[in-house]
Amino acid sequence: MTKEDVENIVDVEKPYGAIVQFGGQTAIKLTKALSDMGVRILGTAEVDMDRAEDRKEFDEALNNCGILRPKGSTIFTVEEAKQVANRLGYPVLVRPSYVLGGQGMAIAYDDTEIEEYINEINTVAQEHPILVDKYILGKEVEVDAICDGEDILIPGIMEHLERAGVHSGDSISVYPTQNVEKIHEDKIIEYTSKIAKELNIIGILNIQFIISNGEVYIIEVNPRSSRTVPYISKVTNLPMIEIATRVILGEKLRNLGYGTGLYRKSEYICVKMPVFSFEKIKNADTSLGPEMKSTGEVLGVSTKFENAVLKAFIGSGVNIKTNGNILITVRDKDKEEMLPLARKFKNKGFNIYATKGTASFLEGHGISTIVVEKIWEGKDSIIDLIQSGRINFVINTPTKGKHANRDGFKIRRMAVECKIPCFTSLDTVNALYQAIEDDVTEKDLTPVDITKI
């Protein structure tokens, strides 16, 4: 979609107005062009959409509401980025403004990576500054809401199983939340209402939060619908787009029969899981990060969390095994966290293969491990092991950077090409274990009619 495409349609249709909230970031970026053509923007005004996207104005809006956000700054050059990153302290999140699908977003761990990522972003001319934020590790939570200027409707709060740093479109998302304290849910509802009114939202908005060390931070407010709207509409039986459209055209939530705040919690647990197409994209790295890589999603619904997760894994094409062989190769900082997971899989009856460093760590903690040679080190190397079909799952947490010549990159690509599930987040692995812990298999699962949730 370009300005010229839209202008041709406007010339023919001569519309009363345009709703840009349902077209993702592409439609939001066309808002100014539409205004310049004389098209009325229905719902949230263009100036308020800009306040959500412009760093200085967004910070001011959050300050007015007393809401925390990760510290950061705007920059245009590599040198400015380095200065900000060193002032904030690594790691930092680097991203363009008005970003679509997390394109160009990355977590930088040092000056070299800052230089690499900024230069990569600047291969495309930037109309707006680049953002550099302190990266906060914590639980990510997301809401879609509708505001009519007075009241606000929050159909539900969604919890991401992967910690902050994985794009929301690539995260496993759970509704209702399973591990969020009520004090934090109440704060999320309060912040959603405050920022929606501060930004004069009329219609729909999406907000992403991080809960870290007992504090709730807002990391992003999108004055538009998000990819989770169909998901949350299905699992709450609330037609969000219809409600939002009525609000955009001037109706009030209270007159439509909806109270303010959190709508309700379903008796069912619903797990949204991303689907990827890595095997169809040559040399694509399968590791997950701030830039979205999924090409679809599936939904698992059950009264039990474990069964909902299992349904979601099966729906996404993961071949679930309750025993077999696992290959583990993780970076040093993940070894302690990986230890209890490795022990659970071992006790479950899995054989564990690992490279020397990981194997030595596991053996040192009483977990028997089969050592496998690194790539191209000789016979029975990782590549041989994967290609032989003996491995059921690969667990590989990437080292910083995303270079195709790294062993980790090659391991992940080989797993994809051999159709072996490869997990790059320990949070996802934990969800996998929960799915197989009770030995429930596909034949034990029962379907749920989502029209009757």
Secondary structure, 3 states (H helix, E strand, C coil): CCHHHHHHHHHHHCCCCECCCCCHHHHHHCHHHHHHCCCCECCCCHHHHHHHHCHHHHHHHHHHHCCECCCEEEECCHHHHHHHHHHHCCCEEEEECCCCCCCCCEEECCHHHHHHHHHHHCCCCCCCCEEEEECCCCEEEEEEEEECCCCEEEEEEEEECCCCCCCHHHCCEEECCCCCCHHHHHHHHHHHHHHHHHCCCCEEEEEEEEEECCEEEEEEEECCCCCCHHHHHHHHCCCHHHHHHHHHCCCCCHHHCCCCEECCCCCCEEEEEEECCHHHCCCCCCCCCCCCCCCEEEEEEECCHHHHHHHHHHHCCCCCCCCCEEEEECCHHHHHHHHHHHHHHHHCCCEEEECHHHHHHHHHCCCCCEECECCCCCCCEHHHHHHCCCCCEEEECCCCCCCCCCHHHHHHHHHHHCCCCEECCHHHHHHHHHHHCCCCCHHHCCCCCHHHC
